[in-house]
Amino acid sequence: MSAHVDFVELIRSAWRLRDAELRRDFARSLPFADALFDRWERAKSLGFSAGVSVYNSACVFGTVSVGADTWIGPNVMLDGSGGPLEIGRNCSISAGVQIYTHDTVLWALSGGVQPYRRAGVKIGDCCYLGSQSIVAAGVTIGNQCVIGANSFVNDDVPERSIMAGSTARIVGRVIGEGADVRLEFFPGEAAP
């Protein structure tokens, strides 16, 4: 057997062991890199605050800061290449969320004549961004906001708002504090 085949089998064997461990301890099976690499070590190496967890499959570009105890799920795009991307503390950035600080719409439409649009993004403390949601360049999301799954946010979001849809609109508000916090939806609106 060649050294290459031995190495590949060693890697496969390591992954099978890790996969069995994750299934036993947490009832989960993850892609290779997410299973092998520590999410908290990665966050620390990126300069994020204490207690932040970021999956290995998340892409991080440019200037990105993340507040303490925030969770960043798998397959997330954190694009700080067009301006600073600031995410507050105690946020949950669900799987597949995409946050951009630039776009190339006018550049593409103009045949490369117009520049990229660049604008920072700020997400407040204690926010939840649902799976597959997209936040456009230049958006500010206030504290304690909920962004529903599959939403496209291209405008600022006031504090304690529940936003949903594509294009996202306010469908409710967050009320209460701590253990008494709850979601209140406007009449005729469904939970995101």
KELUM-962090 format. One record per residue: x, y, z of N, C-alpha, C in turn; residue in one letter. Coordinates in pm, 1 decimal. Atoms other than C-alpha are relative to their C-alpha. Layout:
N
n_east;n_north;n_up;ca_east;ca_north;ca_up;c_east;c_north;c_up;res
X;Y;Z;X;Y;Z;X;Y;Z;A
...
REM end
This chain:
192
n_east;n_north;n_up;ca_east;ca_north;ca_up;c_east;c_north;c_up;res
83.9;-118.0;0.0;0.0;0.0;0.0;88.5;124.4;0.0;M
-80.4;-121.9;6.7;131.4;347.0;-83.5;-22.0;85.5;124.7;S
12.3;-91.3;-114.9;190.3;617.1;178.4;-126.1;84.3;-12.0;A
120.5;-79.3;22.2;-93.1;819.5;20.7;-124.6;-77.0;45.2;H
115.5;81.8;-37.1;-343.2;535.9;63.4;-4.6;-19.0;150.4;V
-4.9;14.5;-145.3;-227.5;480.1;422.4;-47.8;127.3;69.3;D
40.1;-128.0;-58.4;-272.9;853.2;498.5;-150.7;20.5;-13.9;F
143.4;-15.8;23.1;-619.5;861.9;343.3;-78.4;-91.5;92.8;V
70.4;93.2;-88.9;-724.6;554.5;539.6;10.8;45.2;145.9;E
-16.1;-52.9;-135.6;-584.2;707.8;859.2;-99.3;113.1;26.0;L
94.0;-111.0;-13.3;-792.8;1023.4;801.1;-143.3;-53.1;8.7;I
134.0;58.5;-2.3;-1104.4;819.6;723.8;-28.1;-68.7;133.0;R
15.3;69.4;-127.8;-1050.1;610.6;1034.1;-21.1;100.5;113.7;S
14.2;-103.5;-102.8;-1007.8;924.8;1248.6;-140.1;60.4;-5.2;A
133.2;-58.1;12.7;-1330.6;1069.2;1109.4;-107.1;-98.0;49.2;W
99.4;98.5;-46.5;-1523.3;745.1;1171.0;-4.8;-5.0;152.9;R
-4.1;-0.9;-146.7;-1406.6;746.5;1533.4;-66.0;125.4;56.8;L
58.1;-127.4;-47.4;-1497.5;1113.4;1579.3;-150.3;2.1;-23.2;R
142.3;5.1;30.4;-1834.9;1060.1;1409.8;-73.7;-86.5;101.8;D
61.5;89.5;-99.7;-1914.1;769.2;1644.7;-7.6;69.6;136.3;A
-3.9;-74.5;-126.0;-1811.9;987.0;1941.2;-109.2;107.4;5.0;E
101.6;-104.8;5.9;-2036.5;1276.8;1832.3;-141.7;-58.7;3.7;L
131.7;64.3;-3.1;-2329.8;1043.3;1771.4;-33.8;-47.9;140.5;R
21.7;51.2;-135.0;-2286.8;883.4;2112.8;-25.2;113.7;99.8;R
6.1;-105.4;-101.3;-2235.8;1205.8;2310.1;-105.0;108.0;-27.9;D
86.4;-112.6;32.7;-2454.9;1455.0;2120.5;-109.8;-32.5;-101.4;F
99.0;43.3;100.0;-2674.6;1253.2;1878.1;9.3;85.5;-126.2;A
-19.4;-78.2;122.2;-2523.2;1436.1;1579.5;114.3;-58.2;-83.0;R
-105.4;36.1;94.7;-2312.9;1362.9;1272.9;28.8;124.5;-83.2;S
-38.8;-124.4;68.3;-2119.5;1651.1;1117.1;90.9;-28.6;-118.5;L
-98.5;12.5;106.7;-1923.1;1705.0;796.7;141.3;-7.6;59.4;P
-135.8;27.7;-45.0;-1555.8;1616.7;822.9;63.5;114.3;79.5;F
-70.7;-110.5;-65.5;-1407.0;1959.3;906.9;-74.6;49.5;123.9;A
75.9;-44.9;-116.7;-1689.7;2061.5;1140.8;12.0;-98.5;115.2;D
-13.9;102.3;-104.2;-1647.9;1733.0;1328.7;137.5;4.0;65.4;A
-136.5;9.2;-51.7;-1270.5;1759.8;1367.0;50.4;123.8;71.2;L
-58.2;-122.1;-54.0;-1208.5;2124.4;1451.1;-89.3;63.5;106.4;F
69.9;-59.4;-113.5;-1304.8;2297.1;1774.8;-53.2;139.0;-35.4;D
64.7;-126.1;38.2;-1553.9;2581.8;1718.7;45.5;117.2;86.3;R
-41.7;-106.8;-90.8;-1438.3;2782.7;2022.5;144.5;40.4;-27.5;W
-138.0;-32.8;37.1;-1069.7;2758.6;1922.2;2.7;85.3;-125.6;E
3.8;-78.4;123.7;-1155.8;2888.7;1576.2;-41.8;143.4;29.1;R
46.3;-134.0;-35.2;-1347.4;3182.5;1723.0;111.1;80.3;66.8;A
-110.2;-67.7;-69.6;-1054.6;3265.1;1948.2;109.0;40.7;-99.3;K
-104.3;-31.3;98.2;-809.3;3248.3;1655.5;-41.1;114.9;-92.4;S
50.4;-110.4;81.3;-1031.5;3494.9;1463.6;-10.6;130.6;79.0;L
4.3;-119.5;-83.0;-1016.7;3739.7;1756.3;-138.5;33.9;51.4;G
135.5;-23.1;-49.8;-1383.3;3701.2;1850.3;-0.5;-4.1;153.1;F
10.2;-10.2;-145.2;-1497.7;3759.4;2209.1;-14.0;-136.8;66.0;S
7.1;124.0;-78.5;-1506.2;3498.4;2485.4;-133.9;-70.6;-18.4;A
120.7;80.5;6.6;-1756.1;3216.0;2452.9;-62.7;-10.2;-137.6;G
54.7;8.2;135.6;-1812.0;3258.4;2077.7;33.6;-136.4;-59.1;V
-15.9;127.1;69.8;-1859.5;2940.1;1876.0;-26.2;24.1;-147.9;S
17.7;-16.9;143.9;-1809.0;2940.4;1497.1;41.2;-129.8;-70.4;V
-27.6;124.0;72.0;-1833.5;2630.3;1280.4;110.7;19.4;-102.7;Y
-108.1;-4.2;97.0;-1538.2;2549.4;1055.4;-51.6;28.1;-141.2;N
55.7;-21.2;134.2;-1767.6;2557.9;748.5;-46.9;143.4;-23.1;S
36.4;-140.6;16.6;-1849.5;2925.8;812.2;113.7;73.8;-69.5;A
-98.6;-84.0;69.2;-1671.6;3171.5;579.7;6.9;134.8;70.1;C
-20.7;-128.2;-66.5;-1523.8;3481.7;741.8;97.6;81.1;-84.0;V
-81.8;-86.0;84.2;-1391.5;3763.5;520.6;7.0;139.8;59.4;F
-12.4;-140.5;-35.8;-1258.3;4109.1;602.5;-4.3;24.8;149.2;G
3.9;-44.9;-138.8;-1321.3;4295.3;926.3;-130.5;-43.1;64.6;T
117.4;54.2;-67.3;-1559.9;4098.7;1146.3;28.2;-4.6;149.8;V
-10.6;10.7;-145.8;-1612.5;4139.6;1522.2;-128.8;-63.9;52.1;S
113.2;74.4;-54.8;-1838.7;3917.7;1730.9;5.0;9.6;151.9;V
9.9;-14.8;-144.2;-1957.1;3979.5;2088.0;-8.0;-132.7;73.1;G
-8.5;118.5;-86.1;-1935.7;3733.4;2376.2;-122.3;-91.0;-11.8;A
101.9;105.6;-10.3;-2132.8;3408.2;2382.7;-93.8;-8.0;-120.0;D
79.0;11.1;123.0;-2259.5;3432.2;2024.3;30.3;-133.4;-66.9;T
-11.4;127.4;72.0;-2320.1;3111.6;1826.2;-14.1;25.9;-148.9;W
2.1;-14.5;145.1;-2240.6;3103.5;1454.3;-3.3;-140.1;-59.2;I
24.8;134.3;48.7;-2378.6;2797.4;1279.8;78.3;-39.5;-123.3;G
-69.5;49.7;118.3;-2255.9;2587.2;989.2;-43.5;72.3;-126.7;P
25.3;-55.2;133.5;-2232.3;2721.7;634.6;-46.2;145.5;0.5;N
31.5;-143.0;-10.0;-2264.3;3086.6;742.1;102.0;79.5;-80.6;V
-88.1;-93.0;70.1;-2117.6;3371.8;534.5;4.7;129.6;80.3;M
-22.5;-126.7;-69.2;-1973.1;3660.3;736.9;95.1;81.5;-86.1;L
-78.5;-78.2;94.0;-1853.4;3914.4;479.8;23.0;139.9;54.5;D
-39.4;-133.2;-44.8;-1672.5;4210.1;630.4;96.5;64.4;-96.5;G
-96.1;-50.8;97.7;-1483.4;4284.0;308.7;-34.7;138.8;-53.4;S
41.6;-129.4;51.9;-1684.4;4596.9;223.4;-15.7;105.5;107.1;G
15.1;-87.7;-115.5;-1681.3;4757.3;567.0;-10.0;-88.0;122.0;G
3.6;84.9;-118.7;-1687.1;4641.4;925.3;-134.6;-70.7;17.1;P
116.9;78.0;-38.1;-1932.7;4367.9;1019.7;9.3;-21.4;150.3;L
1.2;10.1;-145.9;-2021.6;4392.1;1389.0;-122.1;-79.5;43.1;E
107.8;82.7;-54.8;-2228.3;4123.2;1562.1;10.1;8.7;151.5;I
1.7;-19.0;-144.7;-2331.8;4177.5;1923.5;15.3;-129.1;79.4;G
-14.1;113.8;-92.1;-2323.6;3947.1;2223.5;-130.3;-79.6;6.8;R
114.0;89.7;-19.8;-2555.5;3653.8;2290.1;-92.3;-8.6;-121.4;N
78.7;15.5;121.8;-2667.8;3625.6;1928.0;4.3;-144.9;-46.3;C
3.4;131.0;63.7;-2765.6;3313.3;1739.9;-10.9;23.5;-150.1;S
-6.4;-16.5;145.1;-2663.9;3318.4;1373.4;-16.1;-140.4;-58.8;I
35.9;137.2;38.3;-2836.5;3008.1;1233.1;70.4;-46.8;-126.8;S
-63.8;63.9;115.2;-2715.1;2767.8;966.0;-36.8;69.9;-130.8;A
21.5;-53.1;132.6;-2672.8;2915.4;620.4;-27.4;148.5;-9.9;G
21.7;-145.0;3.7;-2716.0;3281.7;718.1;112.0;64.4;-81.8;V
-98.1;-75.1;79.2;-2540.5;3524.0;481.1;-11.0;147.6;36.2;Q
-4.6;-141.3;-35.4;-2435.2;3871.4;594.5;108.0;65.0;-85.2;I
-90.7;-63.1;95.6;-2275.5;4099.1;333.7;22.0;148.0;31.2;Y
-30.9;-142.6;-11.2;-2099.0;4435.7;353.8;36.3;58.3;-136.3;T
-20.8;-53.1;135.3;-2068.2;4473.4;-22.9;-95.7;-69.5;-95.9;H
68.4;68.6;109.4;-2255.8;4399.5;-342.7;56.8;50.4;-131.7;D
-56.8;-31.0;131.0;-2161.7;4403.4;-708.7;-107.8;21.2;-105.6;T
111.9;-15.0;93.6;-2501.9;4474.0;-864.5;31.1;103.9;-106.9;V
-24.7;-106.6;98.0;-2418.8;4808.9;-1029.8;129.6;-22.3;-76.7;L
-124.6;33.4;68.9;-2066.0;4694.2;-1111.3;-29.3;-94.8;-116.4;W
31.9;97.8;104.4;-2205.4;4396.5;-1304.4;-86.1;62.1;-110.0;A
90.9;-58.6;98.0;-2486.7;4590.5;-1472.7;67.1;104.8;-88.5;L
-67.6;-105.9;75.8;-2249.3;4867.0;-1583.4;118.5;-53.6;-80.0;S
-114.4;55.4;71.2;-1999.1;4627.4;-1738.0;131.5;29.1;69.0;G
-121.1;-24.4;-77.4;-1750.8;4694.0;-1460.0;38.2;145.6;12.1;G
-31.2;-143.3;-5.3;-1766.5;5073.2;-1490.8;-26.4;56.1;139.8;V
32.7;-51.1;-133.2;-1939.4;5146.3;-1159.3;71.0;-84.6;106.5;Q
-70.1;73.9;-106.4;-1769.4;5049.9;-832.2;-94.7;-91.9;76.6;P
76.3;81.4;-94.5;-1879.9;4786.3;-586.4;-64.8;93.8;102.4;Y
60.7;-73.1;-111.8;-2120.0;4914.1;-320.5;56.7;-61.1;127.5;R
-61.1;47.2;-125.5;-1953.2;4890.2;21.4;-62.9;75.8;116.6;R
58.7;-62.2;-119.2;-2121.6;4954.3;357.0;-1.3;-101.8;113.6;A
-4.0;87.5;-116.1;-2075.1;4806.7;703.6;-138.4;-44.3;45.3;G
122.9;54.5;-58.0;-2337.5;4603.7;888.7;19.3;-10.2;150.2;V
-4.5;13.7;-145.4;-2419.0;4613.8;1258.6;-123.0;-76.7;46.7;K
106.7;79.9;-60.4;-2624.0;4352.1;1444.5;13.0;15.7;150.4;I
-1.9;-27.4;-143.4;-2717.6;4436.1;1802.9;15.0;-124.3;85.5;G
-8.7;108.9;-97.2;-2706.2;4222.4;2115.6;-129.7;-81.6;2.3;D
114.3;88.2;-26.3;-2936.6;3926.6;2179.8;-93.4;-12.6;-120.6;C
79.2;15.5;121.7;-3051.6;3880.1;1819.3;1.4;-144.7;-47.5;C
11.1;132.2;61.1;-3168.3;3565.1;1642.4;-20.8;19.3;-149.5;Y
14.0;-2.7;145.0;-3112.8;3531.4;1266.7;-30.0;-141.4;-45.9;L
46.1;131.2;40.9;-3307.9;3237.9;1125.1;74.8;-55.4;-119.6;G
-71.1;71.9;103.9;-3166.2;2981.0;888.5;-27.5;56.1;-139.3;S
4.0;-43.8;139.4;-3091.6;3093.0;532.7;-40.5;146.7;-18.3;Q
31.3;-141.8;17.2;-3166.3;3459.9;604.7;121.6;72.1;-57.4;S
-104.5;-79.2;64.1;-2967.2;3723.3;416.7;-12.4;144.0;48.7;I
-5.2;-139.6;-42.2;-2861.5;4065.6;546.2;87.3;74.8;-100.4;V
-69.5;-76.8;103.2;-2760.6;4321.6;282.3;93.0;104.7;60.4;A
-96.2;-102.5;-39.8;-2479.0;4575.0;300.8;-71.1;125.1;50.6;A
50.0;-126.2;-52.1;-2543.4;4886.5;508.6;-110.8;-10.4;102.9;G
111.9;19.6;-92.0;-2810.5;4735.4;736.1;46.9;4.5;145.4;V
-18.6;5.3;-144.9;-2828.0;4794.7;1111.6;-121.7;-70.4;59.2;T
105.8;74.1;-69.3;-3029.7;4548.2;1320.7;14.0;32.4;147.9;I
-3.1;-38.5;-140.6;-3119.4;4670.6;1669.6;10.9;-118.2;94.2;G
-7.8;103.6;-102.7;-3093.3;4477.9;1995.1;-130.0;-80.2;7.1;N
112.2;90.6;-27.0;-3324.6;4182.1;2069.2;-96.5;-11.7;-118.9;Q
82.2;17.1;120.3;-3447.9;4128.3;1712.7;-1.8;-145.9;-43.5;C
14.2;131.9;61.5;-3570.5;3814.5;1538.8;-12.5;22.0;-150.4;V
10.4;0.8;146.1;-3510.7;3764.4;1167.4;-42.9;-141.1;-37.9;I
54.5;130.4;34.1;-3725.4;3480.5;1033.4;82.8;-71.4;-105.4;G
-70.3;81.4;98.6;-3581.7;3195.7;828.1;-35.7;44.3;-141.8;A
16.6;-32.9;142.3;-3536.4;3265.8;455.6;-38.0;145.7;-25.7;N
32.7;-141.8;18.0;-3579.2;3641.3;504.2;115.0;73.1;-68.1;S
-98.9;-89.3;60.2;-3400.9;3907.9;300.5;-16.0;136.7;64.0;F
4.3;-126.1;-72.4;-3319.9;4213.6;511.3;86.4;101.2;-73.6;V
-75.5;-102.1;72.6;-3222.0;4520.6;310.1;-27.1;140.5;53.7;N
25.7;-127.8;-64.1;-3333.7;4796.5;547.2;24.1;-16.3;150.2;D
-25.8;6.0;-143.9;-3260.1;4884.8;910.0;-117.9;-59.7;74.9;D
100.0;68.4;-81.6;-3445.8;4691.5;1179.2;-0.7;63.0;139.3;V
6.6;-60.1;-133.6;-3567.0;4872.4;1494.3;13.5;-105.1;110.1;P
-13.1;90.1;-115.1;-3491.6;4720.8;1834.4;-130.6;-73.0;28.2;E
111.5;84.6;-44.5;-3719.4;4438.0;1952.5;-100.4;-31.2;-111.3;R
88.9;30.4;112.5;-3862.9;4379.4;1604.4;11.9;-146.4;-40.3;S
1.3;130.2;65.7;-3961.6;4049.1;1448.0;-20.6;29.0;-148.2;I
4.6;-24.2;144.7;-3890.8;4062.2;1073.9;-9.1;-134.2;-71.0;M
9.6;123.1;78.0;-3986.2;3800.9;817.6;-36.8;33.3;-142.7;A
38.7;-11.5;139.8;-4020.6;3759.5;444.5;112.7;43.5;-90.3;G
-96.3;-40.7;101.6;-3844.7;3845.7;126.6;-73.0;92.1;-97.3;S
-81.5;-82.1;-87.3;-3818.9;4142.7;135.2;-63.4;2.5;140.4;T
47.7;9.5;-138.5;-3842.4;4132.4;516.8;-78.7;124.2;40.8;A
80.0;-108.5;-56.8;-4103.5;4340.7;696.3;-29.5;-36.7;145.5;R
27.4;22.9;-141.8;-4196.3;4381.4;1061.0;-134.1;-72.4;13.7;I
121.0;79.7;-20.7;-4449.3;4114.1;1164.5;-35.7;-14.4;147.4;V
27.3;7.8;-142.6;-4430.6;4148.5;1542.2;109.6;68.5;78.2;G
-100.7;-61.9;-86.1;-4224.8;4257.0;1838.0;36.8;-93.2;113.7;R
-49.9;73.3;-115.9;-4021.5;4116.3;2123.5;-38.4;80.8;123.1;V
40.0;-70.2;-122.2;-4165.0;4202.3;2465.1;52.2;-76.0;121.5;I
-47.5;60.2;-124.2;-4056.6;4135.4;2822.2;151.4;-1.7;8.4;G
-143.9;8.1;-27.5;-3712.6;4077.1;2971.1;34.3;-135.6;59.4;E
-51.0;121.5;-62.4;-3503.7;3777.2;3074.0;-92.1;-119.7;-15.3;G
85.0;119.2;3.0;-3715.5;3474.7;3167.4;-141.4;30.4;-49.0;A
134.5;-38.0;43.8;-4030.5;3670.3;3074.1;-5.7;46.7;-145.3;D
0.2;-46.1;139.2;-3924.0;3753.9;2716.1;-88.2;-91.8;-85.4;V
86.8;78.2;88.4;-4172.3;3644.9;2448.8;-22.3;75.3;-130.4;R
27.3;-57.0;131.6;-4276.3;3705.1;2090.4;-146.9;34.0;-10.9;L
137.9;-42.0;22.7;-4590.1;3898.8;2004.2;-14.9;34.4;-147.8;E
19.4;-22.3;142.5;-4710.5;3881.1;1644.6;-121.2;89.4;-23.4;F
111.8;-85.8;35.8;-4933.4;4139.8;1485.3;-116.7;-85.0;-50.7;F
115.3;76.7;48.5;-5289.1;4026.0;1399.9;17.9;-41.0;-146.3;P
-9.9;51.8;135.5;-5290.3;3807.2;1089.8;139.0;-45.5;-40.2;G
-135.6;42.1;31.8;-4917.0;3734.4;1106.3;30.9;-133.3;67.2;E
-39.6;130.8;-53.2;-4771.1;3386.1;1158.4;143.8;6.6;49.0;A
-137.2;8.6;-49.0;-4453.8;3292.0;1341.9;94.4;-29.1;-116.6;A
-97.4;25.2;108.4;-4144.2;3304.2;1115.9;62.0;-137.4;12.3;P
REM end
